[in-house]
Amino acid sequence: MGKDKSGGFHPAKGKPTAINKEEGLGIPTSPSDKVEEFLELSDTYTDDDQTISASIPVRHPNRNVSKKEQTFKNKDNKPESDKTVELAIDEEVKTEPEELPGVLEKELFVELANFRSSCAASLYFGTHESGVEVNEKKDAIRFKNMLQELRATLVEKEIPESLIENMLTPGYELLNQDDFWASLTPGLAVFISEGYFKYIKMPVAPAENEIICNTSFYVTPLVPILARKEYFYLLVITKHHCKLFRADAFGMEYIDVPGLPGSMEDVKDFPDKDASTFRAGGRGGNGGANFHGIGGGNPEEKDLIAAYFEAVDDVLFKEIFNKENAPLLLAGVEYLIPIYRSVCDYHNVYSEALTGSHEHDVKSELYKLAKEVMQPFFLQAQDKALTIYANQSATELTSSIPADVIPAAYYGRLSHIFVQKASHIWGTFDENTTELALHESESEEAEDLAGQALIKTLMTGGEVFLLEKEEMPADSVIAGVFRY
């Protein structure tokens, strides 16, 4: 103890005195009704009057018991950062990149179109599936440059730095994922907002590389990847093997057909499928099955080929084509095509054929060739819509004037709308007052009314078409056919 000036002793500061304390373990004087309770606690946690039980945990004598206090030696009196809390918060708000389907159903397209935020960025650019561009990470470099350009745009819009970081961090993290950049498709669409980062590996390339930053996502370039009902079958025929594929506007898949004969040798094992029993009248209204003079080879071999194709067609008709109406495209060397046609029961064999030896083609290359042949099939709806527009162009049921088409789209009056690829009509439209204001360029208040008109038409059951400039039905970036 220390003395004061008068010579009196005082206990050290912060140390309790023994005044009014009893000897022993320091149980304070207590009310009589609590004595028994305290005695039971004493028996539980002590061995005797002077010894604490060994089972009681005791802090190490060197433990720093003041480390959570808000005063620190040799430091400013600032709160210590709580790393555990910070990590929990980061984990809670961290936005992970999410992939959306490469072919969009109408519902998902509408969901993207209806997204609203104070800041919604849409990025589109063409990418590569293979080649030196993939090895040199050209697409990743382009995406990084686009993120930097987007950052500059957000800064110009006076978006807070913290929000910019929140929006762009998932994109920069995506740059480090080598597997992602090694497995791309012809195009990439990315949608970014606060707490939102989703992307689509597009099966077709967008018309242009674009960065649009507005209060809603720019979804017009997604129209070509909307799910479509059109599809066709591709049958690769050879003397040794036949393979069936199902294809649509975005890809093609092999179909394993149970019981399909493997080769001409398999057909020889069936006595009712040899050349002597093969019916010469042909099938499916495709003419006779007299193959003399068709291509090379001898007549006996062609009869065997016909018997083999007939057996193939029987299985295909039983398993697939008896309930189908989609066109069937034949692929094979030229002299085999008429042989298969003559024995085919299916009513919708496509008029054109993919000629040549395609037995060993890679599926992706085979699909490209097949889709090129089938392009008129996929353009049927577009051609029909353009014909309707042309036939009614002299009436009040068509227009290519934005001031006519845009309000009509908002009110569900359009049966067909045509929008030029990579084009915009900036402005505002008030559905309540019907007030339309067109702007010369993009601005904070303006939105892309061409894209909005397209979305409204789709949502009200109309048909939408995104066309090249030379394909538009009129000299305008937008045109429509009215229901009334």
C-alpha positions as CSV (number, residue, x, y, z in Angstrom):
1,M,0.0,0.0,0.0
2,G,1.1,3.6,-0.5
3,K,1.1,6.4,2.0
4,D,-0.5,9.8,1.5
5,K,1.0,13.1,2.7
6,S,-0.4,12.6,6.2
7,G,1.2,9.2,6.5
8,G,-2.0,7.2,6.1
9,F,-2.1,4.0,4.1
10,H,-4.4,3.5,1.1
11,P,-5.1,0.4,-1.1
12,A,-3.9,0.5,-4.6
13,K,-6.3,2.0,-7.2
14,G,-8.6,-0.5,-8.7
15,K,-8.0,-3.1,-5.9
16,P,-11.0,-3.9,-3.7
17,T,-10.5,-3.5,0.0
18,A,-11.3,-6.2,2.5
19,I,-13.7,-4.0,4.4
20,N,-17.0,-5.8,5.2
21,K,-15.5,-9.0,3.6
22,E,-15.3,-12.4,5.3
23,E,-12.4,-14.7,5.1
24,G,-12.4,-17.6,2.8
25,L,-13.5,-17.6,-0.9
26,G,-15.2,-14.2,-0.8
27,I,-18.9,-14.9,-0.6
28,P,-20.5,-11.6,0.3
29,T,-22.9,-11.1,3.2
30,S,-26.3,-12.1,1.8
31,P,-29.9,-12.1,2.8
32,S,-30.9,-15.1,5.0
33,D,-33.2,-16.5,2.4
34,K,-30.3,-16.8,-0.1
35,V,-27.7,-18.4,2.3
36,E,-28.7,-22.0,1.5
37,E,-28.6,-21.3,-2.2
38,F,-25.1,-19.8,-2.0
39,L,-23.9,-22.7,0.2
40,E,-25.0,-25.2,-2.5
41,L,-23.1,-23.2,-5.1
42,S,-20.1,-23.2,-2.9
43,D,-20.2,-27.0,-2.4
44,T,-20.5,-27.4,-6.2
45,Y,-17.6,-25.3,-7.2
46,T,-15.1,-25.8,-4.3
47,D,-13.2,-28.6,-2.8
48,D,-12.9,-27.0,0.7
49,D,-13.1,-23.5,2.2
50,Q,-9.8,-22.5,0.6
51,T,-9.6,-24.4,-2.7
52,I,-11.5,-23.9,-6.0
53,S,-12.5,-27.2,-7.7
54,A,-10.0,-28.3,-10.4
55,S,-13.0,-28.7,-12.9
56,I,-13.5,-24.9,-13.0
57,P,-11.8,-23.3,-16.1
58,V,-9.4,-20.5,-15.2
59,R,-8.0,-17.9,-17.6
60,H,-4.3,-18.1,-18.3
61,P,-2.5,-15.5,-16.1
62,N,-0.9,-14.0,-19.3
63,R,-4.3,-13.6,-21.1
64,N,-4.9,-10.2,-22.5
65,V,-8.3,-9.4,-21.0
66,S,-8.5,-5.9,-22.3
67,K,-8.1,-6.6,-26.1
68,K,-11.8,-6.0,-26.8
69,E,-11.8,-2.7,-25.0
70,Q,-11.9,0.5,-27.0
71,T,-8.7,1.9,-25.5
72,F,-5.4,0.8,-26.9
73,K,-1.8,1.3,-25.8
74,N,0.1,3.6,-28.1
75,K,-2.9,3.9,-30.5
76,D,-5.7,6.4,-31.1
77,N,-8.8,5.7,-29.1
78,K,-10.6,4.1,-32.1
79,P,-12.9,1.0,-32.2
80,E,-11.1,-2.1,-33.1
81,S,-12.3,-3.7,-36.3
82,D,-14.3,-6.9,-35.7
83,K,-13.1,-9.2,-38.5
84,T,-15.7,-11.8,-37.8
85,V,-18.6,-9.4,-38.3
86,E,-17.0,-7.9,-41.4
87,L,-16.6,-11.3,-43.0
88,A,-20.2,-12.2,-42.2
89,I,-21.5,-9.0,-43.8
90,D,-19.3,-9.5,-46.9
91,E,-20.6,-13.1,-47.3
92,E,-24.1,-11.9,-47.0
93,V,-24.0,-9.2,-49.7
94,K,-21.6,-10.8,-52.1
95,T,-23.0,-11.2,-55.6
96,E,-22.2,-14.4,-57.4
97,P,-22.3,-14.5,-61.2
98,E,-25.3,-16.6,-62.4
99,E,-25.7,-18.2,-65.8
100,L,-29.1,-18.0,-67.5
101,P,-30.2,-20.5,-70.3
102,G,-28.8,-19.9,-73.7
103,V,-32.3,-20.2,-75.2
104,L,-34.8,-18.1,-73.4
105,E,-38.4,-18.9,-72.6
106,K,-40.8,-16.0,-72.9
107,E,-41.3,-15.8,-69.2
108,L,-37.6,-15.3,-68.5
109,F,-37.3,-12.8,-71.3
110,V,-40.1,-10.8,-69.8
111,E,-38.6,-11.0,-66.3
112,L,-35.3,-9.5,-67.6
113,A,-37.3,-6.9,-69.5
114,N,-39.3,-5.8,-66.5
115,F,-36.2,-5.4,-64.2
116,R,-36.0,-1.9,-62.9
117,S,-33.2,-0.2,-60.9
118,S,-31.6,3.2,-60.6
119,C,-28.7,1.7,-62.6
120,A,-29.0,-1.3,-64.8
121,A,-26.2,-2.1,-67.3
122,S,-26.4,-4.5,-70.3
123,L,-23.3,-5.7,-72.1
124,Y,-23.3,-7.6,-75.4
125,F,-20.3,-8.8,-77.5
126,G,-19.3,-11.5,-79.8
127,T,-17.1,-14.3,-78.4
128,H,-15.2,-17.3,-79.7
129,E,-15.8,-21.1,-79.2
130,S,-12.3,-22.1,-80.3
131,G,-9.1,-21.0,-82.0
132,V,-6.2,-18.7,-81.3
133,E,-8.6,-16.1,-79.8
134,V,-9.5,-18.5,-77.0
135,N,-5.8,-19.4,-76.4
136,E,-4.8,-15.8,-76.2
137,K,-7.9,-14.9,-74.0
138,K,-9.1,-12.2,-76.5
139,D,-12.6,-12.4,-75.1
140,A,-11.5,-11.9,-71.5
141,I,-9.5,-8.9,-72.6
142,R,-12.4,-7.4,-74.4
143,F,-14.7,-8.0,-71.4
144,K,-12.1,-6.3,-69.1
145,N,-12.1,-3.3,-71.4
146,M,-15.9,-3.2,-71.4
147,L,-15.9,-3.2,-67.6
148,Q,-13.5,-0.3,-67.5
149,E,-15.7,1.5,-70.0
150,L,-18.7,0.8,-67.9
151,R,-16.9,2.1,-64.8
152,A,-16.2,5.4,-66.5
153,T,-19.9,5.6,-67.5
154,L,-21.0,5.0,-64.0
155,V,-18.6,7.6,-62.6
156,E,-19.9,10.1,-65.1
157,K,-23.4,9.3,-63.9
158,E,-22.2,10.1,-60.4
159,I,-22.9,6.6,-59.1
160,P,-21.3,6.2,-55.6
161,E,-18.0,4.4,-55.7
162,S,-19.2,1.8,-53.2
163,L,-22.1,0.9,-55.5
164,I,-19.8,0.8,-58.5
165,E,-17.5,-1.7,-56.7
166,N,-20.5,-3.8,-55.7
167,M,-21.7,-4.0,-59.3
168,L,-18.4,-4.6,-61.0
169,T,-16.6,-7.0,-58.6
170,P,-18.3,-10.1,-59.9
171,G,-17.2,-9.2,-63.4
172,Y,-13.6,-8.8,-62.4
173,E,-13.8,-12.1,-60.5
174,L,-15.2,-13.8,-63.6
175,L,-12.0,-12.7,-65.5
176,N,-10.0,-15.1,-63.4
177,Q,-12.1,-18.1,-64.3
178,D,-10.2,-19.8,-67.1
179,D,-12.8,-22.5,-67.6
180,F,-15.4,-19.9,-68.3
181,W,-13.5,-18.2,-71.1
182,A,-12.6,-21.6,-72.6
183,S,-16.2,-22.7,-72.9
184,L,-18.0,-19.8,-74.7
185,T,-20.5,-19.7,-77.5
186,P,-20.8,-17.1,-80.4
187,G,-22.0,-14.4,-78.1
188,L,-22.2,-13.2,-74.5
189,A,-24.8,-11.0,-72.8
190,V,-24.2,-9.7,-69.3
191,F,-26.7,-7.9,-67.0
192,I,-25.4,-5.9,-64.0
193,S,-27.1,-4.0,-61.3
194,E,-26.7,-3.6,-57.5
195,G,-26.7,-7.1,-56.1
196,Y,-27.4,-8.6,-59.6
197,F,-25.0,-10.2,-62.0
198,K,-26.3,-12.6,-64.6
199,Y,-25.0,-13.7,-68.0
200,I,-26.1,-15.6,-71.1
201,K,-23.9,-17.6,-73.4
202,M,-25.7,-16.8,-76.6
203,P,-25.9,-19.4,-79.3
204,V,-25.8,-16.6,-81.9
205,A,-23.6,-13.5,-81.9
206,P,-25.3,-10.1,-81.2
207,A,-25.4,-7.7,-84.1
208,E,-23.0,-5.3,-82.4
209,N,-20.9,-5.0,-79.3
210,E,-22.8,-2.7,-77.0
211,I,-22.8,-1.2,-73.4
212,I,-26.2,0.2,-72.4
213,C,-26.7,1.7,-69.0
214,N,-30.2,2.8,-68.1
215,T,-32.9,2.1,-65.5
216,S,-33.8,-1.2,-67.2
217,F,-31.9,-3.9,-69.0
218,Y,-31.6,-3.7,-72.8
219,V,-33.0,-7.0,-74.0
220,T,-33.8,-6.4,-77.7
221,P,-30.7,-8.4,-78.9
222,L,-32.1,-11.4,-77.0
223,V,-35.0,-11.8,-79.5
224,P,-33.1,-14.1,-81.8
225,I,-32.5,-16.6,-78.9
226,L,-36.1,-16.7,-77.8
227,A,-37.3,-20.3,-77.7
228,R,-39.0,-21.3,-81.0
229,K,-41.3,-24.1,-82.0
230,E,-39.6,-24.8,-85.3
231,Y,-37.4,-27.9,-85.5
232,F,-36.4,-30.5,-88.0
233,Y,-34.8,-33.9,-88.2
234,L,-31.6,-34.8,-90.0
235,L,-30.9,-38.3,-91.2
236,V,-27.4,-39.1,-92.3
237,I,-27.5,-42.1,-94.6
238,T,-24.7,-44.4,-95.8
239,K,-24.5,-48.1,-96.9
240,H,-23.0,-49.0,-93.5
241,H,-24.7,-46.8,-91.0
242,C,-27.6,-44.4,-90.5
243,K,-27.8,-41.7,-87.8
244,L,-30.8,-39.5,-86.8
245,F,-30.5,-36.1,-85.3
246,R,-33.1,-33.6,-84.0
247,A,-32.2,-29.9,-84.7
248,D,-33.7,-26.5,-84.0
249,A,-32.5,-22.9,-84.6
250,F,-29.8,-23.2,-81.9
251,G,-28.3,-26.7,-82.0
252,M,-28.7,-30.4,-82.8
253,E,-28.7,-33.6,-80.7
254,Y,-28.2,-37.2,-81.7
255,I,-31.2,-39.6,-81.2
256,D,-30.5,-43.2,-80.3
257,V,-33.3,-45.1,-82.0
258,P,-33.9,-48.6,-80.5
259,G,-33.8,-51.4,-83.1
260,L,-32.3,-49.4,-85.9
261,P,-30.4,-51.7,-88.3
262,G,-26.6,-51.1,-88.1
263,S,-25.7,-51.9,-91.7
264,M,-26.7,-53.7,-94.9
265,E,-25.3,-56.9,-93.4
266,D,-27.9,-56.7,-90.6
267,V,-30.7,-56.5,-93.2
268,K,-29.4,-59.6,-95.1
269,D,-30.2,-61.6,-92.0
270,F,-34.0,-60.9,-92.5
271,P,-35.4,-63.0,-95.3
272,D,-38.3,-60.6,-96.0
273,K,-35.8,-57.7,-96.6
274,D,-33.7,-59.0,-99.4
275,A,-33.8,-57.8,-103.0
276,S,-36.1,-60.6,-104.1
277,T,-38.9,-59.6,-101.7
278,F,-38.4,-55.8,-101.8
279,R,-41.6,-54.3,-103.3
280,A,-40.8,-52.5,-106.5
281,G,-43.7,-50.0,-106.3
282,G,-41.9,-47.8,-103.8
283,R,-43.6,-46.1,-100.8
284,G,-44.9,-42.8,-99.7
285,G,-45.9,-41.7,-103.1
286,N,-42.2,-41.1,-104.1
287,G,-42.2,-43.2,-107.3
288,G,-40.9,-46.6,-108.2
289,A,-37.9,-48.4,-106.7
290,N,-36.2,-49.3,-110.0
291,F,-32.6,-48.1,-109.4
292,H,-31.0,-49.2,-112.6
293,G,-29.1,-46.3,-114.1
294,I,-29.0,-44.3,-110.9
295,G,-25.4,-43.4,-110.0
296,G,-22.6,-46.0,-109.8
297,G,-22.6,-49.6,-108.6
298,N,-24.5,-52.6,-109.8
299,P,-28.3,-53.2,-109.7
300,E,-28.0,-56.0,-107.2
301,E,-26.1,-53.7,-104.7
302,K,-28.7,-51.0,-105.2
303,D,-31.5,-53.4,-104.4
304,L,-29.7,-54.4,-101.2
305,I,-29.2,-50.7,-100.3
306,A,-33.0,-50.1,-100.9
307,A,-33.8,-53.1,-98.7
308,Y,-31.5,-51.7,-96.0
309,F,-33.0,-48.2,-96.2
310,E,-36.5,-49.7,-96.1
311,A,-35.7,-51.5,-92.9
312,V,-34.3,-48.3,-91.5
313,D,-37.4,-46.4,-92.5
314,D,-39.7,-49.0,-90.9
315,V,-38.0,-48.6,-87.6
316,L,-37.9,-44.8,-87.8
317,F,-41.5,-44.6,-88.7
318,K,-42.5,-46.9,-85.9
319,E,-40.4,-45.1,-83.2
320,I,-40.5,-41.5,-84.4
321,F,-42.2,-40.3,-87.5
322,N,-45.7,-41.8,-87.2
323,K,-46.5,-39.0,-84.8
324,E,-44.4,-36.2,-86.3
325,N,-44.8,-33.4,-88.8
326,A,-41.4,-31.7,-88.7
327,P,-39.4,-31.8,-92.0
328,L,-36.8,-34.6,-92.4
329,L,-33.5,-33.5,-94.1
330,L,-31.5,-36.3,-95.8
331,A,-27.7,-36.1,-95.8
332,G,-25.6,-38.5,-97.9
333,V,-23.8,-39.0,-101.2
334,E,-25.9,-38.0,-104.1
335,Y,-26.9,-41.4,-105.5
336,L,-28.3,-42.6,-102.2
337,I,-30.8,-39.8,-101.7
338,P,-33.3,-40.9,-104.4
339,I,-33.1,-44.5,-103.1
340,Y,-34.1,-43.5,-99.6
341,R,-36.8,-41.2,-100.9
342,S,-38.4,-44.0,-102.9
343,V,-38.8,-46.3,-99.8
344,C,-39.6,-43.7,-97.2
345,D,-43.1,-43.7,-95.6
346,Y,-42.7,-40.3,-93.9
347,H,-44.8,-37.6,-95.7
348,N,-42.5,-34.6,-94.9
349,V,-39.1,-35.3,-96.4
350,Y,-37.5,-31.9,-97.2
351,S,-37.3,-31.1,-100.8
352,E,-33.6,-30.1,-100.6
353,A,-30.9,-32.5,-99.4
354,L,-27.4,-32.2,-97.9
355,T,-25.3,-34.0,-100.4
356,G,-21.8,-35.4,-99.8
357,S,-20.1,-37.8,-97.4
358,H,-21.1,-36.7,-93.9
359,E,-20.7,-40.0,-92.0
360,H,-17.6,-38.7,-90.1
361,D,-18.5,-35.0,-89.8
362,V,-18.2,-33.4,-86.4
363,K,-21.7,-32.7,-85.0
364,S,-21.2,-28.9,-84.8
365,E,-20.0,-28.7,-88.4
366,L,-22.7,-31.0,-89.6
367,Y,-25.3,-28.8,-87.9
368,K,-24.0,-25.7,-89.6
369,L,-24.3,-27.3,-93.0
370,A,-27.8,-28.6,-92.2
371,K,-29.0,-25.3,-90.8
372,E,-27.8,-23.5,-94.0
373,V,-29.9,-25.8,-96.1
374,M,-32.9,-25.4,-93.7
375,Q,-32.7,-21.6,-93.5
376,P,-35.8,-21.1,-95.7
377,F,-37.7,-23.3,-93.2
378,F,-36.8,-21.1,-90.3
379,L,-37.6,-17.9,-92.2
380,Q,-41.2,-19.0,-93.0
381,A,-42.8,-17.0,-90.1
382,Q,-40.7,-13.9,-91.0
383,D,-41.6,-14.2,-94.7
384,K,-45.2,-14.6,-93.9
385,A,-45.2,-11.5,-91.6
386,L,-43.5,-9.4,-94.3
387,T,-46.0,-10.5,-96.9
388,I,-48.8,-9.4,-94.5
389,Y,-47.2,-6.0,-94.1
390,A,-46.7,-5.6,-97.9
391,N,-50.3,-6.6,-98.6
392,Q,-51.7,-4.1,-96.1
393,S,-49.1,-1.4,-96.7
394,A,-51.7,0.8,-98.5
395,T,-54.1,0.6,-95.6
396,E,-54.2,2.1,-92.1
397,L,-53.3,-1.3,-90.6
398,T,-49.5,-0.7,-91.1
399,S,-47.1,2.0,-90.2
400,S,-43.4,2.7,-90.0
401,I,-43.8,6.0,-88.1
402,P,-42.5,5.7,-84.5
403,A,-45.2,8.0,-83.2
404,D,-47.8,5.5,-84.5
405,V,-46.1,2.2,-83.8
406,I,-44.8,2.9,-80.3
407,P,-48.2,3.8,-78.6
408,A,-49.9,1.0,-80.5
409,A,-47.4,-1.5,-79.0
410,Y,-48.0,-0.2,-75.5
411,Y,-51.8,-0.6,-75.9
412,G,-51.6,-4.1,-77.4
413,R,-52.7,-3.1,-80.9
414,L,-49.8,-4.7,-82.8
415,S,-50.0,-8.2,-84.3
416,H,-46.5,-7.9,-85.8
417,I,-43.6,-5.6,-85.1
418,F,-40.3,-5.2,-87.0
419,V,-37.3,-3.6,-85.3
420,Q,-33.9,-3.0,-87.0
421,K,-31.0,-4.7,-85.3
422,A,-28.7,-2.6,-83.1
423,S,-31.1,0.4,-83.4
424,H,-32.6,2.6,-80.7
425,I,-35.4,5.2,-80.5
426,W,-34.6,7.2,-77.3
427,G,-37.5,9.0,-75.6
428,T,-40.3,8.6,-73.1
429,F,-43.9,7.5,-73.3
430,D,-46.6,8.1,-70.7
431,E,-49.3,5.4,-71.0
432,N,-51.7,7.4,-68.9
433,T,-51.5,10.7,-70.9
434,T,-50.4,9.1,-74.2
435,E,-47.6,11.7,-74.3
436,L,-44.7,10.6,-76.5
437,A,-41.4,12.6,-76.4
438,L,-38.6,11.5,-78.7
439,H,-35.0,12.4,-77.9
440,E,-32.0,12.6,-80.3
441,S,-29.7,10.6,-78.0
442,E,-29.6,8.6,-74.9
443,S,-30.1,10.5,-71.6
444,E,-30.9,9.9,-68.0
445,E,-34.7,10.3,-68.5
446,A,-34.9,8.5,-71.9
447,E,-35.3,4.8,-72.5
448,D,-35.1,2.8,-75.7
449,L,-38.7,3.0,-77.0
450,A,-38.0,0.6,-79.9
451,G,-37.0,-2.1,-77.5
452,Q,-40.0,-1.3,-75.2
453,A,-42.4,-1.5,-78.1
454,L,-41.0,-4.9,-79.0
455,I,-41.3,-6.1,-75.4
456,K,-44.9,-4.8,-75.2
457,T,-45.9,-6.6,-78.4
458,L,-44.4,-9.8,-77.2
459,M,-46.2,-9.6,-73.9
460,T,-49.6,-9.0,-75.6
461,G,-49.2,-12.0,-77.9
462,G,-47.8,-10.3,-81.0
463,E,-45.0,-11.6,-83.2
464,V,-41.6,-9.9,-83.0
465,F,-38.9,-9.7,-85.6
466,L,-35.4,-8.3,-85.3
467,L,-34.1,-7.6,-88.9
468,E,-31.2,-6.3,-90.7
469,K,-31.6,-2.8,-92.3
470,E,-32.1,-4.2,-95.8
471,E,-34.7,-6.7,-94.5
472,M,-37.0,-4.0,-93.0
473,P,-40.4,-3.6,-94.7
474,A,-40.0,0.2,-94.8
475,D,-37.2,2.8,-94.6
476,S,-37.5,3.0,-90.8
477,V,-36.0,1.4,-87.7
478,I,-39.4,0.3,-86.6
479,A,-42.6,-0.9,-88.3
480,G,-45.8,-2.7,-87.3
481,V,-49.0,-4.4,-88.4
482,F,-52.0,-3.3,-86.4
483,R,-54.7,-5.6,-85.2
484,Y,-57.3,-2.9,-85.6
